[in-house]
Amino acid sequence: MTLAERQTERDVQMAESSGKPDHFAARLASDTKLATRLTPLLPSGMTLATAASGFKNEGQLVDALHVAKNLDIPFLELKDRMTAGESLGAAIHALKPDLIRRRSSRPPSLRMSKPRTIEIEASASSDVRSR
C-alpha cells in the first residue's frame, strides 16, 4: 500500500469518525451529472467519495483528476502532495519536473504567435447625438 493510499484511508476514517456531515462529499454523491463526468477520471477501483477525501473543496478534486489524466500523473501521488499542503502547480512540478522544458522545445511553427491588434473605425452613423 502506497503512502497516498494510506493517507486516503486515514482521511476517510477521520471523516467517518468525526460525526460531522461532510457537505462536500454529500454534494458529490447527490450531483449525478458531476459524478457521471468525474467517474471516468478516477483510478480503477476508487470511489468518488474516497477520491474526494482530504481535499479542501470540490475544485481541488476536479482539478487534480483532470491534471492526473491529462498529464499522465498518478492521481494518488498528486492527491498525496495536494492534501499535504502543496499547491497544484508545485505538485505537478515535483511529479513532472521536465514538463516545462518539453513544452518550450516545440517547433516554432507550433508556438503561439504574438496577438494581433484589430483596429475598428467608428462610422458616422454610429455617433450618438443628444438632443
C-alpha positions in Angstrom: 0.0 0.0 0.0 1.4 3.4 -1.0 1.7 6.4 1.2 -1.1 8.1 -0.8 -3.4 5.1 -0.3 -2.7 5.0 3.4 -3.4 8.8 3.7 -6.7 8.3 1.7 -7.7 5.5 4.1 -6.9 7.7 7.1 -8.8 10.7 5.7 -11.9 8.5 5.1 -11.7 7.1 8.6 -11.3 10.6 10.1 -14.3 11.9 8.2 -16.4 8.9 9.2 -15.4 9.1 12.9 -15.8 12.9 13.3 -19.6 12.7 13.2 -19.8 15.9 11.2 -21.7 15.8 8.0 -19.3 16.1 5.1 -21.2 18.6 2.8 -18.5 18.3 0.1 -18.8 14.5 -0.2 -22.6 14.7 0.1 -22.8 17.2 -2.8 -20.7 15.0 -5.0 -22.9 12.0 -4.2 -26.1 13.9 -4.9 -24.9 15.6 -8.1 -25.3 12.8 -10.6 -24.3 14.9 -13.6 -21.0 15.8 -11.9 -20.4 12.2 -10.7 -21.0 11.0 -14.2 -18.4 13.3 -15.6 -15.8 12.6 -12.9 -16.1 8.8 -12.5 -14.2 8.0 -15.8 -11.3 10.1 -14.4 -11.0 8.0 -11.3 -8.3 5.4 -10.9 -9.7 1.9 -11.2 -11.4 0.6 -8.1 -11.6 4.1 -6.4 -14.9 5.6 -5.5 -15.7 9.3 -5.8 -16.0 9.6 -2.0 -12.6 8.1 -1.5 -11.0 10.3 -4.1 -12.6 13.4 -2.5 -11.4 12.7 1.0 -8.7 15.0 2.1 -9.4 17.8 -0.5 -10.5 21.1 0.9 -13.1 21.7 -1.8 -14.7 20.3 -5.0 -12.5 22.5 -7.2 -9.3 20.9 -5.9 -10.6 17.4 -6.6 -11.8 18.2 -10.1 -8.5 20.0 -10.9 -6.5 17.1 -9.6 -8.5 14.5 -11.5 -8.2 16.4 -14.8 -4.5 17.1 -14.4 -3.7 13.5 -13.5 -5.5 12.3 -16.6 -4.2 15.0 -19.0 -0.5 14.9 -17.8 -0.4 11.1 -17.1 0.4 11.7 -13.4 -0.8 9.0 -10.9 -3.8 10.5 -9.2 -2.9 9.1 -5.7 0.6 10.7 -5.9 -0.9 14.1 -6.9 -3.6 13.8 -4.2 -1.0 12.9 -1.6 1.0 16.1 -2.3 -2.0 18.4 -2.6 -3.7 17.2 0.6 -0.3 17.6 2.4 -0.4 21.3 1.6 1.4 21.6 -1.7 -0.2 23.7 -4.4 -1.3 22.0 -7.6 1.5 23.7 -9.6 4.1 22.6 -7.1 2.8 19.1 -7.1 2.9 19.0 -10.9 6.4 20.3 -10.9 7.6 17.7 -8.4 6.0 14.8 -10.3 6.8 16.0 -13.8 9.9 18.3 -13.5 10.6 18.1 -17.2 7.2 19.3 -18.2 8.3 23.0 -18.7 11.3 22.0 -20.8 9.3 19.8 -23.1 6.8 22.5 -23.8 9.5 25.0 -24.7 11.0 22.7 -27.1 8.1 22.9 -29.5 8.9 23.8 -33.1 8.5 27.5 -33.9 5.5 26.7 -36.2 3.6 25.4 -33.2 4.5 28.2 -30.8 1.9 30.9 -30.1 2.4 33.9 -32.2 2.1 37.5 -31.0 -1.5 38.5 -30.6 -2.8 40.6 -33.4 -4.4 44.0 -32.9 -7.5 44.7 -34.8 -8.4 48.4 -35.3 -12.1 49.2 -35.6 -13.2 52.5 -37.1 -16.4 54.1 -35.8 -18.7 55.1 -38.6 -20.5 58.4 -38.7 -23.9 56.6 -38.4 -22.9 55.1 -35.1 -22.5 58.5 -33.4 -24.9 59.2 -30.7 -26.2 62.7 -30.6 -28.1 64.2 -27.7 -31.0 66.5 -28.3 
